[in-house]
Amino acid sequence: MVALLILGGLLLIVTGLIWLVMLAFGTSLLWGVGSLLPPVTLAYVLCYWRTARKAVALSAMGFIPLVVGLTMLAAQDPERLQAIVSLRWLGDDKPTAAELEIRLNGELNGQRFMPLQAELVDGILSLREGQDFYARRELSIRIGQQPEGALRLDVLPRDAPPQPEIEISWLLPEQELPEARRIPRGYTLHLDLQPVAPNRLAGDFHLVLPPRFATTLSGHLEVYTDRLRYRDGQVDTAYDSRDTVAFVIRDYLQRRFATATVELAQLPAFSLPARQLDLDVEARIDGQVQRLPLQLTRSEVRGWRVQRDSFPPLPAPGSASTAGEALDAAPAAADAARPVDRRLRFSLQHLLGNPSQYQELGMRVYTVRGSTAEGRFAGLDREGRILIRRNLGGAGIASFSFSIDEVAEVELLEP
């Protein structure tokens, strides 16, 4: 009905204008050509009102259904009217393809609800429509504890509390902040979501809120269970999220210390998006607590990565060759005699406190100015400076001396 009113009004206006141009050509060729320009058309109407009044009246009649249709559209779907008035429909931008398979039918607060973003993180299931900071429309369900595996939940209006709390919010074009409503009980909810690799849940979703909230949703729903994104089966490190940064740091520590036993503590607060992060990271590595200052950078091509990361990939479990074990007469005794990996607890403070323990071991020194020196640790001089020697083959030996203030980080390269 709204579309018919708007189109009908536009048709009457255009018909009246065409009729007016034909009348101008009937008056004279000069007036006809000039009436194609709006100022001349207005002059023609003023000079030949008796001839042009019927065409003007027809165009004026077209504004009546046009205004009525736009008013009804503003009441029913203000965002659509705003898009029409702002001429966004003339743009050549292609709509963003949805990453999730969401096929929901229904409305939120009496308006059609078409979410493209859905996640179940920290026990909160959220569906969002809109890419801005404040969602155009959003539905949140506080499930409670983050589920592991499948999620099945059925709630009826008369069920005894406690029940998952539901919150709906919406943002109108003329508002700066969204309106929100919380519904603790009195609704119908059915969830049956099954795990989908690598980090999704998918299944049936059905929700009916009390009539005064004008919200019903039903259909197929797919949600993310964390804030990692995958590309070709691998984690997309270019995606901005705390989970992505934590994944990059955990992978770096596993490769740096050559062990998969890395438990990362909660990361310090930081804001995204960003190009560079300086973080003091705490992790338990093979049972030992380590505190490391790390600097991460982000590029569009490589995504997030730790600076000075040149460590090889961690060997896959069971990938080591057994040929050496067949030739070894006493593999168990050799494993027992293997020295402890000193890299696990190594730091600049340990080096200064007991330099003899690391004598002639391979090290890499990073200075505060960004330069790097690699070689064998030769001890400390009388002034407490760190000495590094590097064998240049036939060219001799290069020696490096660093004061403590010049050193940003020291990395032990050997066990």
C-alpha positions as CSV (number, residue, x, y, z in Angstrom):
1,M,0.0,0.0,0.0
2,V,2.8,2.4,0.9
3,A,4.7,1.7,-2.3
4,L,1.6,2.2,-4.4
5,L,0.9,5.6,-2.8
6,I,4.4,6.8,-3.4
7,L,4.6,5.4,-7.0
8,G,1.2,6.7,-7.8
9,G,2.1,10.2,-6.6
10,L,5.3,10.2,-8.5
11,L,3.5,9.1,-11.7
12,L,1.0,11.9,-11.4
13,I,3.7,14.5,-10.9
14,V,5.7,13.2,-13.9
15,T,2.6,13.1,-16.1
16,G,1.7,16.7,-15.2
17,L,5.3,17.9,-16.1
18,I,5.2,16.1,-19.4
19,W,1.8,17.6,-20.2
20,L,3.2,21.1,-19.3
21,V,6.1,20.7,-21.7
22,M,3.8,19.6,-24.5
23,L,1.6,22.7,-23.8
24,A,4.7,24.9,-24.0
25,F,5.7,23.4,-27.4
26,G,2.1,24.1,-28.5
27,T,2.6,27.7,-27.7
28,S,5.9,28.1,-29.6
29,L,9.0,26.2,-30.3
30,L,11.1,28.6,-28.2
31,W,8.9,28.2,-25.2
32,G,8.9,24.4,-25.7
33,V,12.7,24.1,-25.7
34,G,13.0,26.6,-22.8
35,S,10.5,24.7,-20.7
36,L,12.9,21.9,-20.4
37,L,14.8,24.1,-17.9
38,P,12.9,24.6,-14.5
39,P,13.3,28.4,-14.4
40,V,11.9,28.8,-17.9
41,T,9.1,26.4,-17.0
42,L,8.1,28.5,-14.0
43,A,8.1,31.6,-16.2
44,Y,5.9,29.9,-18.8
45,V,3.4,29.0,-16.0
46,L,3.3,32.6,-14.9
47,C,2.9,34.0,-18.4
48,Y,0.4,31.4,-19.7
49,W,-1.5,30.4,-16.6
50,R,-4.8,29.8,-18.3
51,T,-3.1,27.3,-20.7
52,A,-0.8,25.6,-18.1
53,R,-3.1,25.5,-15.0
54,K,-4.6,22.0,-15.8
55,A,-1.1,20.4,-16.1
56,V,0.0,22.2,-12.9
57,A,-3.1,20.9,-11.1
58,L,-2.4,17.4,-12.1
59,S,1.2,17.6,-10.8
60,A,-0.1,19.2,-7.5
61,M,-2.5,16.3,-7.1
62,G,0.4,13.9,-7.2
63,F,1.9,15.4,-4.1
64,I,-1.1,14.2,-2.0
65,P,-0.5,10.4,-2.3
66,L,3.3,11.0,-2.3
67,V,3.2,12.8,1.1
68,V,0.8,10.3,2.6
69,G,2.9,7.4,1.5
70,L,6.2,8.9,2.8
71,T,4.4,9.6,6.2
72,M,3.2,6.0,6.5
73,L,6.7,4.7,5.6
74,A,8.3,7.0,8.2
75,A,6.0,5.4,10.8
76,Q,6.5,1.8,9.7
77,D,10.1,1.7,8.7
78,P,12.1,4.9,9.4
79,E,15.4,3.4,8.4
80,R,14.1,2.6,4.9
81,L,12.9,6.1,4.5
82,Q,16.2,7.5,5.7
83,A,18.0,5.3,3.1
84,I,15.7,6.6,0.4
85,V,16.1,10.3,1.3
86,S,19.9,10.0,1.7
87,L,20.1,8.3,-1.8
88,R,22.1,5.4,-0.3
89,W,20.3,3.2,-2.8
90,L,22.2,4.9,-5.6
91,G,25.5,3.6,-4.4
92,D,27.3,0.7,-6.1
93,D,28.4,-0.9,-2.9
94,K,27.6,-4.6,-2.8
95,P,26.0,-6.0,0.3
96,T,28.4,-7.8,2.6
97,A,28.0,-11.6,2.4
98,A,26.9,-13.1,5.7
99,E,29.5,-15.3,7.4
100,L,26.8,-17.2,9.4
101,E,23.8,-19.2,8.1
102,I,21.0,-17.4,9.9
103,R,17.4,-18.0,8.6
104,L,15.1,-16.3,11.1
105,N,11.6,-15.1,10.5
106,G,10.0,-12.6,12.9
107,E,10.3,-9.1,14.4
108,L,11.8,-7.2,17.3
109,N,9.8,-4.4,18.8
110,G,7.4,-4.6,16.0
111,Q,10.1,-4.1,13.3
112,R,11.5,-6.8,11.0
113,F,14.6,-8.3,12.5
114,M,17.3,-9.6,10.2
115,P,20.6,-10.2,12.2
116,L,23.8,-10.9,10.4
117,Q,26.0,-11.2,13.5
118,A,25.5,-13.9,16.2
119,E,27.7,-15.2,19.0
120,L,27.6,-17.1,22.2
121,V,30.5,-15.9,24.3
122,D,30.9,-15.9,28.1
123,G,27.4,-17.4,28.4
124,I,25.6,-14.6,26.5
125,L,23.9,-15.3,23.3
126,S,23.6,-12.1,21.2
127,L,22.1,-11.4,17.8
128,R,22.9,-8.0,16.2
129,E,21.6,-6.2,13.2
130,G,23.8,-3.3,12.0
131,Q,27.5,-2.8,11.8
132,D,27.8,0.4,13.9
133,F,29.0,0.6,17.5
134,Y,25.4,0.6,18.7
135,A,23.4,-2.1,16.9
136,R,20.3,-1.0,15.0
137,R,18.5,-3.9,16.7
138,E,19.9,-6.4,19.2
139,L,18.7,-9.4,21.2
140,S,20.7,-10.8,24.1
141,I,20.0,-13.9,26.2
142,R,22.1,-14.5,29.3
143,I,22.4,-18.3,29.3
144,G,24.8,-18.4,32.3
145,Q,27.7,-20.7,32.1
146,Q,29.4,-21.0,28.8
147,P,28.3,-24.4,27.4
148,E,30.8,-27.0,26.2
149,G,29.4,-28.9,23.2
150,A,25.7,-28.9,22.4
151,L,23.2,-26.5,23.9
152,R,19.6,-27.4,24.5
153,L,17.3,-25.2,26.4
154,D,13.5,-25.0,26.8
155,V,11.7,-22.3,28.8
156,L,7.9,-21.8,29.2
157,P,6.2,-18.7,30.6
158,R,5.1,-20.4,33.8
159,D,8.5,-22.0,34.6
160,A,9.9,-21.3,38.0
161,P,12.9,-19.0,38.3
162,P,15.8,-18.7,37.7
163,Q,15.5,-18.3,34.0
164,P,17.8,-16.8,31.4
165,E,17.3,-13.0,31.3
166,I,16.5,-11.6,27.9
167,E,17.3,-8.0,26.7
168,I,16.1,-6.3,23.6
169,S,17.4,-3.0,22.3
170,W,16.8,-0.8,19.3
171,L,18.1,2.5,17.9
172,L,15.9,4.9,16.0
173,P,17.4,7.3,13.4
174,E,16.6,10.4,15.5
175,Q,18.2,8.8,18.7
176,E,21.8,8.9,19.8
177,L,21.5,6.1,22.3
178,P,19.5,2.9,22.0
179,E,16.4,2.0,24.1
180,A,16.5,-1.3,25.9
181,R,14.0,-3.6,27.7
182,R,14.8,-6.5,30.0
183,I,12.5,-9.5,30.2
184,P,13.3,-11.9,33.2
185,R,10.4,-14.2,32.8
186,G,7.0,-14.8,31.0
187,Y,8.5,-15.8,27.6
188,T,8.8,-19.0,25.5
189,L,12.2,-20.1,24.4
190,H,13.5,-23.2,22.6
191,L,17.2,-23.7,21.7
192,D,18.7,-26.8,20.2
193,L,22.2,-25.9,18.9
194,Q,24.8,-28.6,17.9
195,P,28.5,-28.0,17.5
196,V,29.9,-27.2,14.1
197,A,33.7,-27.2,13.6
198,P,35.7,-25.3,14.3
199,N,33.9,-22.8,16.6
200,R,30.2,-22.6,15.8
201,L,26.9,-23.9,17.1
202,A,23.9,-24.3,14.7
203,G,20.3,-25.5,15.1
204,D,16.7,-24.5,15.9
205,F,15.8,-21.3,17.6
206,H,12.3,-20.2,18.7
207,L,11.5,-17.2,20.9
208,V,8.1,-15.5,21.8
209,L,8.2,-12.6,24.2
210,P,5.1,-11.2,26.0
211,P,2.7,-9.3,23.6
212,R,3.7,-5.8,24.8
213,F,7.2,-6.3,23.5
214,A,6.1,-7.3,19.9
215,T,9.0,-9.7,19.5
216,T,8.9,-13.2,17.9
217,L,11.7,-15.1,16.2
218,S,11.8,-18.6,14.8
219,G,14.0,-20.5,12.4
220,H,17.6,-21.7,11.9
221,L,20.4,-20.0,13.9
222,E,24.2,-20.3,13.6
223,V,26.4,-18.6,16.2
224,Y,30.1,-18.2,16.9
225,T,31.4,-19.7,20.3
226,D,34.4,-17.4,20.5
227,R,35.9,-14.4,18.7
228,L,38.3,-16.2,16.5
229,R,37.7,-16.3,12.7
230,Y,39.0,-18.9,10.3
231,R,40.2,-18.7,6.7
232,D,41.0,-21.9,4.8
233,G,41.0,-23.9,8.0
234,Q,43.5,-21.6,9.7
235,V,42.9,-18.9,12.3
236,D,42.6,-15.5,10.6
237,T,45.2,-13.4,12.5
238,A,44.1,-10.2,10.8
239,Y,40.8,-10.2,12.6
240,D,40.7,-7.7,15.5
241,S,39.7,-9.4,18.8
242,R,41.2,-10.3,22.2
243,D,40.9,-14.0,21.3
244,T,43.0,-13.4,18.1
245,V,45.7,-11.6,20.1
246,A,45.7,-14.4,22.8
247,F,46.0,-17.1,20.1
248,V,49.0,-15.3,18.5
249,I,50.7,-14.9,21.9
250,R,50.1,-18.5,22.9
251,D,51.4,-19.8,19.5
252,Y,54.5,-17.6,19.9
253,L,55.2,-18.9,23.4
254,Q,54.8,-22.5,22.3
255,R,57.3,-22.2,19.5
256,R,59.7,-20.0,21.5
257,F,59.9,-22.5,24.4
258,A,59.4,-25.6,22.2
259,T,56.5,-26.9,24.2
260,A,52.8,-27.2,23.8
261,T,52.2,-26.9,27.6
262,V,51.5,-23.1,27.7
263,E,48.7,-21.7,29.9
264,L,48.1,-18.0,29.2
265,A,46.9,-15.8,32.0
266,Q,44.3,-13.1,31.4
267,L,45.8,-10.5,29.2
268,P,46.0,-6.9,30.4
269,A,43.4,-4.4,29.1
270,F,43.9,-3.0,25.6
271,S,41.7,-1.4,23.0
272,L,41.1,-2.4,19.4
273,P,41.4,-1.7,16.5
274,A,45.1,-0.9,16.8
275,R,48.4,-1.2,14.8
276,Q,50.7,-2.0,17.7
277,L,50.3,-3.4,21.3
278,D,52.8,-3.4,24.1
279,L,51.8,-6.1,26.6
280,D,53.2,-7.6,29.8
281,V,52.2,-11.2,29.4
282,E,52.1,-13.8,32.2
283,A,52.0,-17.5,31.3
284,R,52.7,-20.9,32.9
285,I,55.1,-22.7,30.7
286,D,55.8,-26.4,31.6
287,G,54.7,-25.5,35.1
288,Q,56.9,-22.5,35.4
289,V,55.4,-19.0,35.6
290,Q,57.0,-16.6,33.1
291,R,56.4,-12.8,32.8
292,L,57.4,-11.5,29.4
293,P,57.1,-8.0,27.8
294,L,55.9,-8.5,24.2
295,Q,55.3,-6.1,21.4
296,L,52.7,-7.1,18.8
297,T,52.1,-5.4,15.4
298,R,49.4,-5.8,12.9
299,S,49.5,-5.6,9.1
300,E,46.8,-6.2,6.5
301,V,48.8,-9.0,4.9
302,R,50.2,-11.0,7.9
303,G,47.7,-9.9,10.6
304,W,48.8,-9.9,14.2
305,R,52.3,-11.2,15.1
306,V,54.9,-10.8,17.8
307,Q,57.9,-8.7,16.8
308,R,61.2,-10.6,16.4
309,D,59.3,-13.9,15.9
310,S,61.7,-16.1,14.0
311,F,61.0,-19.4,15.8
312,P,60.2,-22.6,13.8
313,P,56.8,-24.3,14.0
314,L,56.2,-26.6,16.9
315,P,56.7,-30.3,15.8
316,A,53.6,-32.3,15.6
317,P,53.1,-35.0,18.2
318,G,54.6,-38.3,17.1
319,S,56.4,-36.8,14.2
320,A,59.9,-37.5,15.5
321,S,61.8,-40.2,13.8
322,T,62.3,-43.5,15.6
323,A,65.4,-44.5,13.7
324,G,67.7,-42.9,16.3
325,E,65.9,-44.7,19.1
326,A,66.6,-48.0,17.4
327,L,70.3,-47.3,17.3
328,D,70.4,-45.9,20.9
329,A,71.3,-48.6,23.4
330,A,69.8,-46.8,26.3
331,P,67.2,-44.2,25.3
332,A,65.7,-44.0,28.8
333,A,69.1,-43.3,30.4
334,A,69.8,-40.7,27.8
335,D,66.5,-38.9,28.6
336,A,67.2,-39.0,32.3
337,A,70.7,-37.5,31.8
338,R,69.4,-34.7,29.5
339,P,70.0,-31.3,31.2
340,V,67.1,-29.0,32.1
341,D,66.2,-26.5,29.4
342,R,67.6,-23.2,30.8
343,R,65.5,-21.2,28.3
344,L,62.4,-21.8,30.3
345,R,63.4,-19.6,33.2
346,F,65.9,-17.3,31.4
347,S,65.7,-13.6,31.8
348,L,68.0,-10.6,31.9
349,Q,67.8,-10.7,35.7
350,H,68.9,-14.4,35.8
351,L,71.7,-13.6,33.4
352,L,73.1,-10.8,35.6
353,G,72.6,-12.8,38.8
354,N,74.4,-16.0,37.6
355,P,76.4,-15.2,34.4
356,S,78.7,-18.3,34.8
357,Q,75.6,-20.6,34.2
358,Y,75.2,-19.2,30.7
359,Q,78.9,-18.9,29.7
360,E,79.5,-19.7,25.9
361,L,75.8,-20.2,25.2
362,G,74.2,-18.7,22.1
363,M,72.3,-15.5,22.8
364,R,70.5,-12.8,20.9
365,V,70.5,-9.3,22.3
366,Y,67.9,-6.6,21.4
367,T,68.7,-3.0,22.2
368,V,66.3,-0.2,23.0
369,R,67.3,1.4,19.7
370,G,66.0,-1.6,17.7
371,S,69.4,-3.2,16.7
372,T,70.2,-6.9,17.3
373,A,73.4,-8.8,18.0
374,E,73.7,-12.6,18.1
375,G,76.7,-14.7,19.3
376,R,78.2,-16.5,22.3
377,F,77.9,-15.0,25.8
378,A,81.4,-14.1,27.0
379,G,80.5,-12.9,30.5
380,L,80.4,-9.5,32.1
381,D,83.2,-7.0,32.2
382,R,84.3,-5.0,35.2
383,E,81.6,-2.3,34.5
384,G,78.9,-5.0,34.3
385,R,78.5,-4.7,30.5
386,I,77.3,-7.8,28.6
387,L,79.9,-9.2,26.3
388,I,78.8,-11.1,23.1
389,R,81.3,-12.7,20.7
390,R,80.6,-14.0,17.3
391,N,82.8,-16.2,15.1
392,L,83.1,-14.7,11.6
393,G,85.0,-17.7,10.2
394,G,88.2,-16.8,8.4
395,A,87.6,-13.1,9.1
396,G,88.1,-13.6,12.9
397,I,85.8,-12.7,15.8
398,A,83.5,-9.8,16.3
399,S,82.9,-8.6,19.9
400,F,79.8,-6.7,21.1
401,S,79.5,-4.8,24.5
402,F,76.2,-3.6,25.9
403,S,75.5,-1.7,29.0
404,I,72.4,-2.7,31.0
405,D,70.6,0.5,30.0
406,E,71.0,-0.2,26.3
407,V,69.5,-3.7,26.5
408,A,65.8,-4.2,25.9
409,E,65.7,-8.0,25.9
410,V,68.1,-10.9,25.9
411,E,67.1,-14.2,24.4
412,L,68.8,-17.5,25.1
413,L,69.1,-19.6,22.0
414,E,70.3,-22.9,23.5
415,P,69.0,-25.2,26.3
